[in-house]
């Protein structure tokens, strides 16, 4: 029932920056905890970042700490992933996820997922 649409992916050079967006028309968006995940070819899905419904608490996987920032704008029903100092290892399809349970998002078991947006980082 909750439709999530990612955008902002593309091809960039190592060291560059990119901002991903995940938008929804869900009228109760502000009640959902949100997360970003990624999956590279031949690899398992990986947690990237999560943010609570209020935006007050954020959590990141170790490999992106200090480089990525998750944020949200509840007035625009949108969650963002600002990525800086991109590395080739960041290349993956990035998905956003939503759930009413924060731990459920962290565990990668969110109820709702977007279709993904491709991020490719060249060296």
C-alpha positions in Angstrom: 0.0 0.0 0.0 3.0 2.3 0.6 4.6 3.2 -2.7 8.3 4.3 -2.5 10.1 5.7 -5.5 13.9 6.2 -5.5 15.7 8.7 -7.7 19.0 10.5 -8.0 21.3 7.6 -9.0 23.8 7.8 -11.7 27.3 7.5 -12.9 29.9 9.5 -10.9 33.6 9.5 -10.4 35.3 8.4 -7.2 35.4 11.2 -4.7 32.3 12.8 -6.0 29.0 13.3 -4.3 25.4 12.3 -5.0 22.1 12.7 -3.3 19.4 10.0 -3.5 15.8 10.7 -2.9 13.0 8.4 -1.9 9.5 9.9 -2.3 6.1 8.6 -1.3 2.5 9.7 -1.5 1.7 7.9 1.7 -0.3 10.2 3.8 1.1 8.9 7.0 4.8 9.0 5.9 5.8 10.9 9.1 4.9 7.8 11.1 7.3 5.5 9.3 10.9 4.8 10.1 13.0 4.7 6.9 16.1 3.0 5.7 18.5 2.8 2.8 19.9 -0.5 1.6 22.1 -1.5 -1.3 22.9 -4.5 -3.3 25.9 -5.0 -5.6 26.1 -7.7 -8.3 27.0 -11.0 -6.7 26.7 -9.7 -3.2 24.0 -9.8 -0.6 21.8 -6.9 0.3 23.5 -4.6 2.7 22.2 -2.1 5.3 23.4 1.4 4.7 21.5 3.9 6.9 18.3 4.3 8.8 16.4 7.2 10.3 13.5 7.3 12.8 10.2 8.7 12.0 11.0 12.0 13.7 14.5 12.2 12.1 16.1 12.5 15.6 18.0 9.3 15.5 20.2 8.0 12.6 22.3 4.9 12.2 24.9 4.0 9.6 26.8 1.0 8.6 30.5 1.3 9.4 31.7 1.6 5.8 29.7 4.8 5.1 30.1 6.6 8.5 31.5 10.1 7.9 30.6 9.9 4.2 26.8 9.4 4.0 24.0 11.3 5.7 20.4 10.2 5.9 17.8 12.8 6.4 14.1 13.3 5.8 11.6 16.0 5.1 8.2 14.9 6.3 6.5 17.9 4.7 7.7 16.6 1.4 7.2 12.9 2.2 10.8 12.3 1.2 13.9 10.7 2.7 17.4 11.5 1.4 20.7 9.9 1.3 23.5 12.4 0.8 26.6 10.5 -0.3 30.1 12.1 -0.4 33.6 10.9 -1.1 32.1 8.1 -3.1 34.2 5.0 -3.7 33.9 2.3 -6.4 32.8 -0.1 -3.6 29.7 2.0 -3.2 28.5 0.9 -6.6 25.1 -0.9 -6.2 21.4 -0.6 -6.6 20.1 1.5 -3.7 16.7 0.8 -2.2 14.7 2.7 0.4 12.5 0.9 2.9 9.8 1.9 5.3 8.3 0.3 8.3 6.5 1.3 11.5 9.2 -0.6 13.5 12.7 0.9 13.6 14.4 -2.4 14.5 12.5 -4.0 11.6 14.0 -1.5 9.3 17.5 -2.0 10.7 17.2 -5.8 10.2 16.3 -5.3 6.6 12.8 -6.7 7.2 10.8 -3.5 6.4 7.3 -3.9 5.1 7.7 -1.6 2.1 10.5 -1.2 -0.5 11.2 0.9 -3.5 12.3 -0.3 -6.9 15.8 0.9 -6.5 18.1 3.4 -8.2 21.5 2.5 -9.7 24.6 4.2 -8.4 27.8 3.6 -10.3 31.2 5.0 -9.1 34.1 4.8 -11.4 37.7 5.0 -10.3 
